[in-house]
Amino acid sequence: MASIHTRGLVKKYGSLTVLHGLDLEIPDHELVVLVGPSGCGKSTLLRVLAGLEAIDEGDLFIGEDRVNDIPAAKRDIAMVFQDYALYPHMTVRQNMAFALEMRGMARGEIKERVEKAAALLAIEPYLDRRPKALSGGQRQRVAMGRAIVRNPRVFLFDEPLSNLDARLRTQVRAEIKTLSQQLRTTMVFVTHDQVEAMTMADRIVVMKSGVIQQVGSPEDVYETPANLFVAGFIGSPSMNFFPASVENDGLKLADGRTVAVGDRVQAAATAHRGKPLILGVRPEHFRVAPDAAGALSVEITLVEPLGSDTLIHFKVGDAEAIARVEPDLRPKVGDVIALAPSPEKAHLFEEKSGALIC
């Protein structure tokens, strides 16, 4: 078991810098999810942690050990890949035991570790099957079992759920979360799926273009995003953004209408008078309020019933927006309704820098 610490970590491919001086602390026993769009550097960072990519500048510590020049095989790290990477000619038992056999471990201890991991992952009935006889979810559990038997200091997961269907993704991510709580081992999980990040992580690391944008608990990242990128990336559907300027009784939107945002946001906006601003409102933070002063009267352009709630699409000027409403409302395309943002939940950003104001 070990913490992970990077200082000024830089990774380059020729003249292209992929990781820009990353400083990151991952405490022992924590499940950290690296999340961001394709090409943001999250998988490269994982490969650097694993020792599969060399470090160009900076330092990497695993526990108390500086491991910049320590090869992957000696870092005591187990990695679970997207494509499972199982040996097709071996049984599940043989796949799980192989790395231990290569270490020269005694047969009795190997048997004990394999059976313990198989019981933990509920794959005992499959120990004598080959991978081709298993479902995708079963293969992924075997890949995790092969990592668990090694009892590593750190587990690394490289988008391990991307090949699974929606039902299995939900099941296996719950299993990984449970494993992290049972094993108490440091885990770093890479995904582009922010739902996986929100449901699994003790802390989320949001990346963009090789730079860390924010590190925090799922609640912190969701409720207090550091900037426009994080606000738009975390959340499904994503936060709505409306260009705005200061008015005495609210914020003036691009289509000339004024929306009431409450004292907190209004005070922050007034302090930034004269600067282009962005009002951010998550879909669930609109309320249907036909009699509220400063509510927006909007025409519904699309309806998405989800059972437990309903998404309605509308436009404010050129800005496309989504609100989440109660299904009992039964909205229809073409209906005009009044929506008001919840003042305590609205956010304000600087348009130029993208930084959160409040």
C-alpha positions as CSV (number, residue, x, y, z in Angstrom):
1,M,0.0,0.0,0.0
2,A,1.4,3.4,-0.9
3,S,0.7,7.0,-1.7
4,I,1.6,8.6,-5.1
5,H,3.2,12.0,-5.4
6,T,4.3,13.8,-8.6
7,R,6.3,17.0,-8.8
8,G,6.5,19.0,-12.0
9,L,5.9,15.9,-14.1
10,V,6.5,16.5,-17.8
11,K,6.1,14.0,-20.6
12,K,7.0,14.9,-24.2
13,Y,6.8,13.1,-27.5
14,G,9.3,14.9,-29.7
15,S,8.3,18.6,-29.7
16,L,4.8,17.8,-28.4
17,T,4.4,18.2,-24.6
18,V,1.6,15.9,-23.4
19,L,1.9,16.5,-19.6
20,H,2.7,20.0,-18.5
21,G,4.5,20.0,-15.1
22,L,1.9,18.0,-13.1
23,D,1.8,18.3,-9.3
24,L,-0.5,15.6,-7.8
25,E,-0.9,14.0,-4.4
26,I,-2.7,10.7,-4.1
27,P,-2.9,9.5,-0.5
28,D,-2.6,5.8,0.5
29,H,-5.9,3.8,0.3
30,E,-7.6,6.4,-2.0
31,L,-9.5,5.6,-5.2
32,V,-8.7,8.5,-7.5
33,V,-10.3,8.8,-11.0
34,L,-8.5,10.7,-13.8
35,V,-11.1,12.1,-16.1
36,G,-11.1,14.3,-19.2
37,P,-11.8,14.2,-22.9
38,S,-9.8,12.1,-25.3
39,G,-6.3,13.4,-25.7
40,C,-6.2,15.2,-22.4
41,G,-3.2,13.1,-21.1
42,K,-4.9,10.9,-18.6
43,S,-3.8,7.6,-20.1
44,T,-0.3,8.9,-20.6
45,L,-0.2,9.9,-16.9
46,L,-1.3,6.4,-16.0
47,R,1.4,4.8,-18.2
48,V,4.0,7.1,-16.6
49,L,2.9,5.9,-13.2
50,A,3.1,2.3,-14.3
51,G,6.6,2.8,-15.7
52,L,5.5,2.1,-19.3
53,E,6.5,5.7,-20.4
54,A,9.7,7.5,-19.4
55,I,9.6,10.8,-17.5
56,D,11.1,13.8,-19.3
57,E,11.1,16.2,-16.3
58,G,10.0,16.2,-12.7
59,D,9.8,13.5,-10.1
60,L,7.5,10.5,-9.3
61,F,7.3,9.0,-5.8
62,I,5.5,5.8,-4.9
63,G,5.4,5.7,-1.1
64,E,8.8,7.1,0.0
65,D,10.6,5.8,-3.2
66,R,11.5,8.0,-6.1
67,V,10.8,5.7,-9.0
68,N,11.8,7.8,-12.1
69,D,14.4,5.3,-13.2
70,I,12.8,2.1,-11.7
71,P,11.5,-0.2,-14.4
72,A,7.8,-1.2,-14.4
73,A,8.4,-4.8,-13.2
74,K,10.0,-3.5,-10.0
75,R,7.4,-0.8,-9.0
76,D,5.0,-3.3,-7.4
77,I,2.1,-2.0,-9.4
78,A,-0.7,-4.0,-11.0
79,M,-2.5,-2.7,-14.1
80,V,-5.9,-3.7,-15.5
81,F,-6.3,-2.9,-19.2
82,Q,-9.2,-2.0,-21.4
83,D,-8.9,-5.2,-23.4
84,Y,-8.4,-7.6,-20.4
85,A,-5.1,-8.9,-21.8
86,L,-5.8,-12.5,-20.8
87,Y,-3.9,-15.5,-22.2
88,P,-6.5,-17.3,-24.4
89,H,-4.8,-20.7,-24.1
90,M,-4.8,-20.7,-20.3
91,T,-7.7,-21.3,-17.9
92,V,-8.9,-18.6,-15.5
93,R,-6.9,-20.3,-12.7
94,Q,-3.7,-20.3,-14.8
95,N,-4.2,-16.7,-15.9
96,M,-4.4,-15.6,-12.3
97,A,-1.5,-17.7,-11.1
98,F,0.9,-17.0,-14.0
99,A,2.6,-13.9,-12.5
100,L,3.0,-15.6,-9.1
101,E,4.6,-18.6,-10.8
102,M,7.1,-16.4,-12.6
103,R,8.1,-15.1,-9.2
104,G,8.8,-18.6,-8.0
105,M,6.1,-18.5,-5.3
106,A,5.2,-21.8,-3.6
107,R,2.3,-23.7,-5.1
108,G,0.3,-23.7,-1.8
109,E,0.5,-19.9,-1.5
110,I,-0.4,-19.4,-5.1
111,K,-3.5,-21.7,-4.7
112,E,-4.5,-19.8,-1.6
113,R,-4.2,-16.4,-3.2
114,V,-6.0,-17.4,-6.4
115,E,-8.9,-19.0,-4.5
116,K,-9.2,-16.0,-2.2
117,A,-9.3,-13.6,-5.1
118,A,-11.8,-15.8,-7.0
119,A,-14.1,-15.8,-3.9
120,L,-13.8,-12.0,-3.6
121,L,-14.8,-11.5,-7.2
122,A,-17.4,-14.4,-7.4
123,I,-15.6,-16.2,-10.2
124,E,-15.0,-19.5,-8.4
125,P,-17.2,-21.4,-10.8
126,Y,-15.1,-20.3,-13.8
127,L,-11.6,-21.1,-12.6
128,D,-11.2,-24.0,-15.0
129,R,-12.7,-22.3,-18.0
130,R,-10.8,-20.5,-20.7
131,P,-11.4,-16.8,-21.5
132,K,-13.4,-17.5,-24.7
133,A,-16.1,-19.2,-22.5
134,L,-16.6,-16.1,-20.4
135,S,-18.8,-13.0,-20.8
136,G,-17.2,-9.6,-21.0
137,G,-18.0,-8.9,-17.4
138,Q,-16.5,-12.2,-16.3
139,R,-13.3,-11.6,-18.2
140,Q,-13.0,-8.2,-16.6
141,R,-13.3,-9.8,-13.1
142,V,-10.6,-12.3,-14.1
143,A,-8.3,-9.4,-15.1
144,M,-8.9,-7.8,-11.8
145,G,-8.3,-11.1,-10.0
146,R,-5.0,-11.5,-11.8
147,A,-4.0,-8.1,-10.4
148,I,-5.4,-8.8,-6.9
149,V,-3.3,-12.0,-6.3
150,R,-0.1,-10.0,-6.7
151,N,-1.1,-7.9,-3.6
152,P,0.5,-4.8,-5.2
153,R,1.1,-1.4,-3.6
154,V,-1.0,0.4,-6.3
155,F,-3.7,-0.7,-8.7
156,L,-4.0,1.1,-12.1
157,F,-7.1,0.8,-14.3
158,D,-7.0,2.0,-17.9
159,E,-10.6,2.5,-19.0
160,P,-11.5,-1.1,-18.0
161,L,-15.3,-0.7,-18.5
162,S,-15.3,0.7,-22.0
163,N,-15.9,-2.7,-23.7
164,L,-18.9,-3.5,-21.5
165,D,-22.6,-2.9,-22.2
166,A,-24.4,-0.4,-20.0
167,R,-25.8,-2.9,-17.5
168,L,-22.4,-4.6,-17.0
169,R,-20.6,-1.2,-16.7
170,T,-22.9,-0.3,-13.8
171,Q,-22.3,-3.7,-12.2
172,V,-18.5,-3.8,-12.6
173,R,-17.9,-0.2,-11.5
174,A,-19.9,-1.1,-8.3
175,E,-17.6,-4.1,-7.8
176,I,-14.5,-2.0,-8.3
177,K,-15.8,0.5,-5.7
178,T,-16.5,-2.3,-3.3
179,L,-13.0,-3.8,-3.9
180,S,-11.4,-0.5,-3.1
181,Q,-13.2,-0.4,0.2
182,Q,-12.3,-4.1,1.0
183,L,-8.7,-4.1,-0.1
184,R,-7.8,-0.6,1.1
185,T,-5.2,-0.4,-1.7
186,T,-4.4,2.8,-3.6
187,M,-6.2,2.8,-6.9
188,V,-6.0,5.1,-9.9
189,F,-8.7,4.7,-12.5
190,V,-8.8,6.4,-15.9
191,T,-12.0,7.1,-17.8
192,H,-13.5,9.6,-20.2
193,D,-16.9,8.9,-18.6
194,Q,-17.7,11.5,-16.0
195,V,-20.6,9.4,-14.6
196,E,-18.0,6.7,-13.7
197,A,-15.9,9.3,-12.1
198,M,-18.7,10.7,-10.0
199,T,-20.0,7.4,-8.8
200,M,-16.6,5.7,-8.0
201,A,-14.1,8.2,-6.9
202,D,-12.9,9.3,-3.5
203,R,-11.4,12.2,-5.4
204,I,-11.6,13.3,-9.1
205,V,-8.7,14.7,-11.1
206,V,-10.1,16.6,-14.1
207,M,-7.6,17.1,-16.9
208,K,-7.5,19.1,-20.1
209,S,-4.7,19.3,-22.6
210,G,-2.2,17.8,-20.2
211,V,-3.0,20.2,-17.4
212,I,-4.9,19.4,-14.2
213,Q,-7.9,21.7,-14.0
214,Q,-9.3,20.7,-10.6
215,V,-8.8,18.0,-7.9
216,G,-11.5,17.4,-5.4
217,S,-14.3,15.1,-4.1
218,P,-17.1,14.3,-6.6
219,E,-19.3,16.7,-4.6
220,D,-16.8,19.5,-4.6
221,V,-16.1,19.2,-8.3
222,Y,-19.8,19.1,-9.1
223,E,-21.0,21.8,-6.8
224,T,-18.0,24.2,-7.0
225,P,-16.3,23.7,-10.4
226,A,-13.1,25.7,-10.7
227,N,-13.8,27.0,-14.2
228,L,-16.0,26.7,-17.3
229,F,-14.3,23.6,-18.6
230,V,-14.9,21.6,-15.4
231,A,-18.5,22.9,-15.1
232,G,-19.3,21.8,-18.6
233,F,-17.5,18.5,-18.4
234,I,-18.8,17.2,-15.1
235,G,-22.5,16.6,-15.0
236,S,-24.9,14.9,-17.4
237,P,-26.5,16.7,-19.0
238,S,-23.9,19.4,-18.6
239,M,-24.3,22.8,-17.1
240,N,-26.1,25.4,-19.2
241,F,-24.1,28.6,-20.0
242,F,-25.6,32.0,-20.8
243,P,-23.5,35.1,-21.8
244,A,-24.6,37.9,-19.4
245,S,-23.9,41.4,-18.3
246,V,-24.8,43.3,-15.1
247,E,-28.2,44.9,-14.6
248,N,-29.4,46.5,-11.3
249,D,-32.1,44.0,-10.8
250,G,-30.5,40.9,-12.2
251,L,-28.3,39.7,-15.1
252,K,-29.0,40.8,-18.7
253,L,-28.8,37.9,-21.1
254,A,-27.7,37.9,-24.7
255,D,-31.3,38.2,-25.9
256,G,-31.9,41.3,-23.9
257,R,-34.0,39.8,-21.1
258,T,-33.1,40.1,-17.4
259,V,-33.1,37.0,-15.2
260,A,-33.2,37.2,-11.4
261,V,-30.2,35.4,-9.8
262,G,-30.4,36.2,-6.1
263,D,-28.3,38.4,-3.9
264,R,-25.1,36.2,-3.9
265,V,-24.7,36.1,-7.6
266,Q,-25.9,39.6,-8.1
267,A,-23.3,41.0,-5.7
268,A,-20.5,39.0,-7.4
269,A,-21.7,40.2,-10.8
270,T,-21.8,43.8,-9.6
271,A,-18.2,43.5,-8.4
272,H,-17.3,42.5,-12.0
273,R,-19.3,45.2,-13.7
274,G,-18.1,46.0,-17.2
275,K,-16.6,42.5,-17.8
276,P,-18.2,39.8,-20.0
277,L,-19.7,37.2,-17.7
278,I,-21.2,33.7,-18.1
279,L,-24.2,32.6,-16.0
280,G,-24.1,28.8,-15.3
281,V,-27.1,26.8,-14.3
282,R,-27.4,23.0,-14.1
283,P,-30.5,21.4,-15.6
284,E,-31.8,20.3,-12.2
285,H,-31.4,23.8,-10.8
286,F,-34.2,25.4,-12.8
287,R,-37.7,25.5,-11.3
288,V,-41.0,26.0,-13.1
289,A,-42.1,29.4,-11.7
290,P,-44.8,31.1,-13.7
291,D,-45.4,33.8,-11.1
292,A,-41.7,34.5,-10.2
293,A,-40.2,37.9,-11.0
294,G,-37.2,37.5,-13.3
295,A,-38.2,34.1,-14.6
296,L,-37.5,33.2,-18.2
297,S,-40.4,32.5,-20.5
298,V,-39.1,29.9,-23.0
299,E,-40.5,27.7,-25.7
300,I,-39.8,23.9,-25.5
301,T,-38.0,22.6,-28.6
302,L,-37.5,19.0,-27.5
303,V,-38.7,16.7,-24.8
304,E,-36.8,13.7,-23.4
305,P,-38.9,11.6,-20.9
306,L,-36.6,9.6,-18.6
307,G,-39.2,8.1,-16.3
308,S,-38.1,9.5,-13.0
309,D,-37.8,13.0,-14.6
310,T,-38.0,14.7,-17.9
311,L,-35.5,16.8,-19.8
312,I,-36.8,19.8,-21.8
313,H,-34.7,21.6,-24.4
314,F,-35.1,25.3,-25.1
315,K,-33.1,28.3,-26.4
316,V,-32.2,31.6,-24.8
317,G,-30.9,33.8,-27.7
318,D,-28.4,31.6,-29.5
319,A,-27.7,29.5,-26.4
320,E,-29.1,25.9,-26.3
321,A,-30.2,24.9,-22.9
322,I,-31.7,22.0,-21.0
323,A,-33.9,21.9,-17.8
324,R,-34.8,18.8,-15.7
325,V,-38.4,18.9,-14.6
326,E,-40.9,16.6,-12.9
327,P,-42.5,14.0,-15.2
328,D,-46.0,15.0,-13.9
329,L,-45.5,18.3,-15.8
330,R,-46.0,16.4,-19.1
331,P,-44.4,19.1,-21.3
332,K,-44.9,19.1,-25.0
333,V,-42.8,20.6,-27.9
334,G,-44.1,24.1,-28.5
335,D,-45.3,24.7,-25.0
336,V,-44.2,28.0,-23.4
337,I,-43.2,27.8,-19.7
338,A,-41.5,30.1,-17.2
339,L,-38.2,28.9,-15.7
340,A,-36.3,30.5,-12.9
341,P,-32.8,29.5,-11.8
342,S,-32.3,28.5,-8.2
343,P,-30.4,31.5,-6.7
344,E,-28.4,29.4,-4.3
345,K,-27.3,27.0,-7.0
346,A,-26.4,29.4,-9.9
347,H,-22.8,30.0,-10.8
348,L,-21.0,33.0,-12.4
349,F,-17.8,32.8,-14.4
350,E,-15.5,35.2,-16.1
351,E,-16.0,34.8,-19.9
352,K,-12.4,35.6,-20.8
353,S,-10.5,33.4,-18.3
354,G,-13.3,30.9,-17.6
355,A,-12.5,31.2,-13.9
356,L,-15.3,30.7,-11.3
357,I,-16.4,33.9,-9.6
358,C,-19.1,32.4,-7.4
